[in-house]
Amino acid sequence: MRKNLHISALLVLSATGAMAQQDSVSRKTSSQQQGLYDSVGVRKSSFFPLPVLGYSQEKGLEIGAAMLYSFYTDNKNPDHTTRNSTLNLIPAITTEKQFKIDLKANIWTRANTWHFKGNLRYQNYPLYFFGIGDTTRHDTRSLVDNIRYKVQLEGERRVSGHFYVGASILYQHDTYSSSDNKGIYNTMPLVDKDGGYVTFLGLTGIFDNRDKENYTRHGWWLRLNVAYAPSFLSKHPLFKLEAQGSHFVPISPKSTIGFNGLFQSLQGKQLPFYLLPEMGNDNIMRGYYTGRYRDQNYLAGQAEYRYLIDPKMHIHIWFVDIKPKFALAAFAGTGSVFSNHDFSLAGFKPSYGAGIRYFYDENSRLTIRIDYAVGEKHTGEARQKGLYLSLAEAF
């Protein structure tokens, strides 16, 4: 893992009490507001900013924020089954004149008939390249500069019951360079070492019968996306497959266990190194630096136990007026990257840890998540690990 110092100015209590909220449905009496697990309650729009201050040697001082706005699209004709929509903006800048901005949208129409997702991203940030495969070493890594433009759009419509079908498009343009003569990047033969561009056109099928999208208590979510990058829109013709699934089981009034799996595959004669599936992030295989291991295929699975804590407290100080609720979580998983003809159970690596969630928007089940995770330990290296501060659940 890169050695980073992250100091996050949560100010959870004060920020939650001060965040902008508006009722989108007439207020109910206190007897009608049953609690966190209700499917019907007072629907509110909410805005939550989460300032983050960080430092690392390659970036210098980093100043950023994670801002999430939650709302409902059917205020004029509300349906109690409609899920909340969100806009998530994450800008950051460093003292080394590096910048990134990430805008994500997750939109549900009335009664969840249509579902739209979008992602606009620009980044001019350094990253570590460790090589390709599941046996890369920390001491041979290279620091490379990456400029990325990314536009991703997805849309699905419910066709029957809990089944959705839709289409996706992804455009991505990358530029890579390295002024660091150390490490493996400059000596390893890589496809499109200096960067390139790709446009994936895909079809999606989804089964989704979850009770809620956020902090799910029960139900299934299964997604299959197949995408093709034609040569007239991409530097190389490529085929991509992604399969995901989650299942949630309530085991007591306050306890839930969730299972999550992911498979990604990139196929083609020429495979750009920066498009290869990467293991590790704040959602799955926590504890690993994103891209520490990358290859043609990636398979991972995890389980997470969540326990709700409701202290029955009412805090009302000045502008702070909240009834705090928390959840504790423990998780474990395993995953591996591999080429088409090199699958081995010996390549699977562990990921496990624990965390806490704070419900800053109880009705939409939106949380601030803090997780600490650890992974494998190579001989001569420190154990891989990570501390994550995020908005919303890992899955």
C-alpha positions in Angstrom: 0.0 0.0 0.0 1.1 3.6 -0.6 2.0 5.3 2.6 -0.7 8.0 3.0 -1.9 10.1 5.9 -5.6 10.8 5.7 -7.3 13.2 8.1 -11.1 13.4 7.6 -13.0 16.3 9.0 -16.2 14.3 9.6 -18.0 16.7 12.0 -20.8 14.1 11.7 -23.1 15.4 14.3 -23.0 19.0 13.4 -23.0 18.5 9.7 -25.9 16.1 9.9 -27.9 18.6 11.9 -27.1 21.4 9.6 -27.5 19.7 6.2 -30.2 20.9 3.9 -33.4 18.8 4.1 -36.8 19.2 2.6 -39.9 17.0 3.0 -41.1 15.6 -0.3 -44.1 13.9 1.3 -46.4 15.4 4.0 -45.0 14.7 7.4 -46.4 11.8 9.4 -47.0 11.6 13.0 -44.3 10.1 15.3 -46.4 7.0 15.6 -46.3 6.5 11.9 -42.5 6.8 11.7 -41.6 3.3 12.7 -37.8 3.3 12.2 -34.9 2.4 10.0 -36.3 -0.7 8.3 -39.7 0.8 7.2 -40.4 0.8 3.5 -42.7 3.8 4.0 -41.7 6.9 5.9 -41.0 10.6 5.6 -39.2 11.1 2.3 -36.6 13.8 2.4 -34.0 15.3 0.1 -30.6 15.6 1.8 -27.2 17.0 1.1 -24.1 15.8 2.9 -20.5 17.2 2.4 -17.6 15.2 3.7 -14.3 17.2 3.7 -11.1 15.1 3.3 -7.5 16.2 3.8 -4.7 13.9 2.7 -1.0 13.8 2.2 1.3 11.5 0.2 4.8 11.9 -1.1 3.9 11.7 -4.8 0.9 14.1 -4.6 1.8 16.4 -1.8 -1.0 17.9 0.2 -4.5 16.8 -1.1 -7.6 18.8 -0.4 -11.0 17.4 -1.5 -14.6 16.7 -0.6 -17.2 14.0 -1.1 -20.6 15.5 -1.6 -23.8 13.4 -2.0 -27.3 14.8 -2.7 -30.2 12.4 -2.3 -33.6 13.1 -3.7 -36.8 11.5 -5.2 -37.9 12.0 -8.8 -41.7 11.6 -8.2 -42.5 14.4 -5.8 -45.5 15.5 -7.8 -47.0 12.1 -7.8 -45.2 10.0 -5.2 -45.1 6.2 -5.1 -43.9 4.7 -1.8 -41.8 2.1 -3.7 -39.7 4.6 -5.5 -36.0 4.4 -4.5 -34.1 7.5 -3.7 -31.8 9.0 -6.5 -28.4 10.3 -5.8 -25.8 12.7 -7.2 -22.2 12.2 -5.9 -19.5 14.8 -6.6 -15.9 14.3 -5.6 -13.4 17.0 -6.5 -9.8 17.1 -5.2 -6.7 19.1 -5.9 -3.1 18.8 -4.7 -0.2 21.1 -4.1 1.6 19.4 -7.0 -0.9 20.9 -9.4 -2.8 17.6 -9.8 -6.6 17.5 -10.0 -9.5 15.1 -10.3 -13.2 15.4 -10.4 -15.7 12.6 -10.3 -19.4 13.0 -10.8 -21.7 10.0 -10.4 -25.5 9.9 -10.9 -27.9 7.2 -9.9 -31.5 8.0 -10.9 -34.7 6.0 -10.3 -38.0 7.1 -11.9 -41.4 6.6 -10.3 -42.1 3.1 -9.1 -38.5 2.2 -10.2 -39.7 1.7 -13.8 -36.5 3.2 -15.3 -33.0 3.2 -13.8 -30.2 5.5 -15.1 -26.5 5.7 -14.1 -23.8 8.0 -15.2 -20.2 8.8 -14.4 -18.1 11.7 -15.7 -14.5 11.7 -14.6 -11.3 13.7 -15.2 -8.1 13.0 -13.4 -4.5 14.1 -13.6 -3.0 12.0 -10.8 0.0 9.7 -10.2 -0.5 6.0 -9.4 1.7 3.0 -8.8 2.1 0.3 -11.4 3.1 -3.0 -10.0 3.1 -5.2 -13.1 0.7 -7.8 -14.4 -0.4 -11.0 -12.6 -1.0 -12.2 -9.1 2.6 -12.3 -7.9 3.7 -8.6 -8.3 6.2 -7.2 -5.8 6.1 -3.9 -3.9 9.8 -3.1 -4.3 9.6 -3.3 -8.2 6.6 -0.8 -8.5 6.9 2.3 -10.7 5.3 5.7 -10.2 3.5 6.7 -13.4 1.4 9.8 -14.3 -2.1 9.3 -15.6 -4.5 11.7 -17.3 -7.9 10.1 -17.8 -11.1 11.3 -19.4 -14.1 9.0 -18.8 -17.8 9.1 -19.7 -20.0 6.2 -18.8 -23.8 6.0 -19.2 -26.2 3.2 -18.5 -30.0 2.9 -18.7 -32.3 0.0 -17.9 -36.1 -0.5 -18.0 -38.1 -2.9 -16.0 -39.7 -5.4 -18.4 -41.4 -7.8 -16.0 -41.5 -8.2 -12.3 -38.0 -7.6 -11.0 -36.2 -8.0 -14.4 -34.6 -5.1 -16.1 -32.9 -4.9 -19.5 -30.9 -2.0 -20.9 -27.8 -0.7 -22.7 -24.5 1.0 -21.7 -21.8 3.1 -23.3 -18.3 3.8 -21.9 -15.7 6.1 -23.5 -12.3 6.3 -21.9 -9.1 8.1 -23.0 -5.9 7.6 -21.1 -2.4 9.1 -21.3 0.5 7.6 -19.3 4.1 8.7 -18.7 6.8 8.1 -16.2 9.8 10.2 -15.2 10.7 7.6 -12.6 13.4 5.2 -14.0 12.9 2.9 -11.1 10.6 -0.1 -11.2 9.0 -2.3 -13.8 7.1 0.1 -15.9 9.9 1.2 -18.2 11.3 -2.3 -18.7 8.1 -4.3 -19.1 6.6 -4.7 -22.6 3.0 -3.3 -22.3 0.3 -2.8 -24.9 -0.4 1.0 -25.2 2.2 1.9 -22.7 1.7 5.6 -23.5 -2.1 5.3 -23.4 -5.0 5.1 -25.8 -8.8 5.3 -26.1 -11.7 2.9 -26.1 -15.5 3.0 -26.6 -17.5 0.0 -25.2 -21.1 -0.5 -26.4 -22.9 -3.0 -24.1 -26.1 -4.7 -23.2 -27.3 -5.3 -19.6 -29.6 -7.7 -17.9 -30.6 -7.2 -14.2 -32.7 -9.0 -11.6 -33.3 -6.9 -8.6 -35.8 -7.6 -5.7 -33.9 -5.9 -2.9 -36.1 -4.2 -0.3 -33.8 -1.1 -0.5 -30.8 -0.1 -2.5 -29.0 1.3 0.5 -28.2 -0.8 3.6 -30.2 -3.7 2.1 -31.9 -6.1 4.5 -33.1 -8.8 2.1 -33.3 -9.7 -1.5 -31.1 -10.4 -4.6 -29.3 -8.2 -7.1 -27.8 -9.9 -10.2 -26.3 -8.0 -13.1 -24.7 -9.2 -16.4 -23.1 -6.8 -18.8 -21.5 -7.8 -22.1 -19.8 -5.0 -24.1 -17.9 -4.8 -27.4 -15.4 -2.1 -28.4 -15.4 -1.8 -32.3 -12.2 -0.9 -34.0 -13.7 2.3 -35.6 -14.4 3.7 -32.1 -11.4 2.2 -30.2 -7.7 1.8 -30.7 -8.2 -2.0 -30.5 -11.3 -4.2 -30.9 -12.1 -5.7 -27.5 -14.8 -7.7 -25.7 -15.6 -7.2 -22.1 -17.8 -9.3 -19.7 -18.9 -8.3 -16.2 -21.1 -10.4 -13.9 -22.0 -9.2 -10.4 -24.3 -10.5 -7.7 -25.4 -9.8 -4.1 -27.7 -11.6 -1.7 -28.9 -10.3 1.7 -30.5 -12.4 4.5 -31.9 -10.9 7.7 -30.9 -13.2 10.6 -32.4 -11.1 13.4 -34.3 -7.8 13.7 -31.0 -6.0 13.9 -28.6 -8.3 12.0 -28.1 -8.9 8.3 -25.6 -10.9 6.4 -24.8 -10.1 2.8 -22.9 -12.0 0.1 -21.3 -10.3 -2.9 -19.5 -11.7 -6.0 -17.8 -10.2 -9.0 -16.3 -11.6 -12.3 -14.6 -9.4 -14.9 -13.0 -10.5 -18.2 -11.3 -8.6 -21.0 -10.7 -10.4 -24.3 -8.9 -9.5 -27.5 -5.7 -9.9 -29.5 -4.2 -6.7 -28.0 -5.1 -5.9 -24.4 -4.1 -2.4 -23.1 -2.6 -2.8 -19.7 -4.7 0.0 -18.2 -8.0 -1.8 -19.2 -7.1 -5.1 -17.5 -9.3 -5.9 -14.6 -7.8 -4.6 -11.3 -8.1 -6.1 -7.9 -8.7 -3.9 -4.8 -10.8 -0.9 -4.0 -13.1 0.4 -1.2 -16.0 -1.9 -2.2 -14.5 -5.4 -2.8 -11.1 -6.9 -1.8 -10.6 -4.1 0.6 -7.1 -3.9 1.9 -5.4 -3.9 -1.5 -4.1 -1.0 -3.5 -6.2 -0.7 -6.6 -4.2 -2.2 -9.4 -1.7 -4.0 -7.2 -2.8 -7.1 -9.1 -4.3 -7.0 -12.6 -4.7 -9.5 -15.4 -7.1 -10.6 -18.1 -9.7 -12.1 -15.6 -10.7 -11.2 -12.1 -12.8 -13.2 -9.7 -13.7 -12.2 -6.2 -16.3 -12.8 -3.5 -17.0 -11.5 0.0 -19.5 -11.8 2.9 -20.4 -9.0 5.4 -22.2 -9.1 8.7 -24.0 -5.9 9.8 -25.5 -5.2 13.2 -27.7 -2.1 13.8 -27.2 -0.1 17.0 -29.9 2.3 18.0 -29.0 4.0 21.3 -32.5 5.7 21.5 -30.8 9.1 21.9 -32.1 12.5 20.9 -29.4 15.2 20.6 -30.6 18.8 20.3 -27.9 21.4 20.7 -28.3 24.7 18.9 -28.7 23.7 15.2 -27.9 20.0 15.8 -31.1 18.0 16.1 -30.5 14.3 15.5 -31.4 10.8 16.7 -28.1 8.9 15.9 -28.1 5.4 14.6 -25.1 3.2 13.9 -24.2 -0.1 12.5 -21.1 -2.3 13.1 -19.8 -4.5 10.3 -17.3 -7.4 9.9 -16.4 -8.7 6.5 -14.2 -11.3 4.8 -13.5 -12.2 1.2 -11.1 -13.6 -1.3 -10.1 -12.9 -4.9 -7.6 -13.4 -7.7 -6.6 -12.2 -11.1 -5.5 -14.7 -13.8 -4.9 -15.1 -17.5 -7.2 -17.3 -19.7 -5.1 -20.4 -19.2 -3.7 -19.8 -15.8 -6.5 -20.2 -13.2 -5.4 -21.6 -9.9 -6.9 -21.7 -6.5 -3.5 -21.0 -5.0 -3.7 -17.5 -6.5 -6.6 -16.4 -4.3 -5.8 -13.9 -1.7 -7.6 -13.0 1.6 -9.3 -9.8 2.6 -10.9 -9.2 6.0 -11.7 -6.4 8.4 -14.3 -4.5 10.3 -16.0 -1.1 10.2 -18.7 1.2 11.4 -21.5 3.0 9.7 -23.3 6.2 10.7 -26.8 6.8 9.3 -26.9 10.5 8.3 -30.1 10.0 6.3 -32.2 7.4 8.1 -35.2 7.4 5.7 -33.0 6.7 2.6 -30.6 4.5 4.7 -27.6 6.5 3.6 -24.5 6.0 5.6 -21.0 7.3 6.2 -18.7 4.2 6.2 -15.4 3.7 7.8 -13.6 0.3 7.2 -10.2 -1.0 8.1 -9.1 -4.1 6.1 -6.0 -6.2 5.8 -4.8 -8.6 3.0 -1.9 -10.9 2.4 1.7 -10.5 3.5 4.5 -11.2 1.1 7.9 -12.2 2.5 10.0 -9.1 3.0 6.9 -6.8 2.8 4.5 -5.3 5.2 1.1 -6.8 5.3 -1.2 -5.1 2.8 -3.9 -3.0 4.4 -6.2 0.0 4.0 -8.4 2.4 5.8 -11.5 3.6 3.9 -13.8 6.5 4.5 -16.7 6.5 2.1 -20.3 7.5 1.6 -22.8 4.5 1.3 -22.3 0.8 1.7 -19.6 -1.3 0.0 -22.4 -3.3 -1.7 
